[in-house]
Amino acid sequence: MAATPATKYPIVLVTVATRKEGVTRAEFYKHNETRYAPLLKETAGKVHPLAWNRLYHVDESEVPTGLSRVLIGSDSADDVFDWDCKGEMVFADELHLQQFITFMHSEEALVMLTEEEKFTDTTKTKFFVMKRGGCGVGL
C-alpha cells in the first residue's frame, strides 16, 4: 500500500463531549479524569491512543483577571458552550486508529459505553479525524 498522509503521519481523533443534564462542570471533569479516562486506558490496552489531551471549559471565576471566557466572538452560552470537553487522541498511524475503533465497537468496550452514559449526553458526542499542521511535518 502506498504511503499517504493518513498512513505516514500520526492521526488525531478530536472528540467533543457534553455533560449529561444535571451534572455540574466540576462533576463532569472529576468523573472524566478519575474514572472514565483511566478505565479507557486500562480497558483499551495496547490500542489506547499514544496521547489523549483533554481541554475543559472554565467558569467565569477561573478566568484570569480582566478577561472573559470568550475573547473573540459571541459570549452567548448557546453559541459557544454546547460541549464541555474537547479531546485530542493521537494515533501512530491509520492501523492504530482502526484498531482503536474496532475495540470501541467490541463487547470489551461495553463497560466504556455504560460509564459514558453516567455523566455525558452521548447524543451530543462527536468525533472528527484530523491531521496536525504547523509542526514542521510535510503533507
Secondary structure, 3 states (H helix, E strand, C coil): CCCCHHHHCCEEEEEEECECCCCCHHHHHHHHHHHHHHHHHHHHHHHCCCEEEEEECCCHHHCCCCCCCCCCCCCCHHHHCCCCEEEEEEECCHHHHHHHHHHHCCHHHHHHHHHHHHHECHHHCEEEEECCCCCCCCC
